[in-house]
Amino acid sequence: MRYQGQISEWNDERGFGFVRPQVGTGRIFVHISAFPPGSLRPSPDDIVRYGLGHDNRGRLRATNVTYIVKRQLTREQRLRVPIFATMVALTFLVLVGLAVIAGSLHRTVIVVYVFASIVTYKAYADDKRAALTGHWRTKERTLHLLGLAGGWPGGLIAQYRFRHKTKKVRFQVAYWLTIGLNCAGLLWLHPV
């Protein structure tokens, strides 16, 4: 028998959440493995159809979940990059560019930052796509190393553009630490 409900909670980092049944009360556990391979990740307010089963401890859980209505982002939401992320990244790149123009830094520094930012942006985009489709993920260590190597401006924009890794506290602490280390290295090259 198939039932209908709405995703009421979803923890994307842990890959599970709960469905609120359309009929009745309570909530039903749902794991990402209950969704078809390659489907989009669930989010609160998605309307789903599901079967019922039990886990190995006899607890009720949703099985064979399919979307009836997948919440769609508006065009404006898809295109919006938070101003903070964009301004921080662009301000930093402009300052580095001005230091190159003033002769305080060699021009390869700005080239490295721009190239590393493009590579890092793409790495975040690929990792987000892999997270949504259930494919092989980019290691967080790799994303941090790319940021440390100068790609953090691109990584910052990508995090907010794709809503990726922005809520994972441990990742964010390490990410901002790499920014601090990268900026310290730049200041070592170009003392104020």
Summary of the structure (lengths in Angstrom):
residues: 192
radius of gyration: 21.3
end to end distance: 69.4
largest distance: 71.8
contacts: 530
relative contact order: 0.11
helix: 51%
strand: 19%
